[in-house]
Amino acid sequence: MKNKQNWPVLNFAEMQDTIETLHQWIQIVGKIRLRTMPWQNHSWHTALYVTPSGYSTHGIPYQGQIFQIDFDFKKHKLLIQCSNAETITIDLKPKTVANFYKELFEKLSGLGIEIKIHSKPNEIDPAIPFSENTVNKSYDPIAANALWQAMLKANGVFNEFRSDFIGKASPVHLFWGAFDLAVTRFSGNAAPLHQGGMPNMSLEVMQEAYSQEVSSAGFWPGSKDAPMPVFYAYAYPSGASFGEQKVLPKEAFYSPEMGEFFLKYEDVQNSENPEKTLHDFLRTTYEAATNISEWDRPKLEKK
């Protein structure tokens, strides 16, 4: 089901099992990219990207060749493309994480791609090894397609928002750790050393990721502990004054516990103009971040 602007309805209760399984699957694929790509600042080399049919690693150099892994939520296939071989597919259907993990690495090995990854998920607790995870095994094609289409819509607005900034900015990318689509702006100033705190996440990685002042925003499909798809925005470093800033739309709210602004996906989806509603949220939360840290906005923004 969609509204007149074709933003899909997301019902977390109906999608939860599929989201939890997909989260594990994309972690496996993301870790393959992590192991094979050269390091980029703030772990940008690890991320996936939204495509016209799903999510992709984009091209990964490997021993003089290039391979790419794509989730296709139209045909419900995982595609492994390699520059020196025919495309191989894996059906996306109900199967355990353990079976997905085994099948994917067998296919890669058959292409001569031998990669070893850290075999436990990050930012997930408990971190059951992929090869032993028989708990997560759900795949509803309708739910998977709806989640991708929501990210497709968000991806368009995020890219438009990113274009207004001429300072350092991340690509719009899908981080598999938390399963969130994100875009980040940087002030150009160094930030205080981050204290970490994410489950099953290296402190060193967290500190490098937040080594500079940022204003970051994204879309997150929710979890069993927070069963609600949301858009979020935060600043690092931050403080109590961040939450006191005025932001749009009126439905947006600040969580003192999380230190972030949130806007429910359904409030965007149900609005008269979802793209404008979301863009207003991105713009005003960015302005909130620049207010508390006194960014040099004339230097960083298009005139």
Summary of the structure (lengths in Angstrom):
residues: 303
radius of gyration: 19.3
end to end distance: 40.1
largest distance: 55.9
contacts: 950
relative contact order: 0.14
helix: 36%
strand: 24%
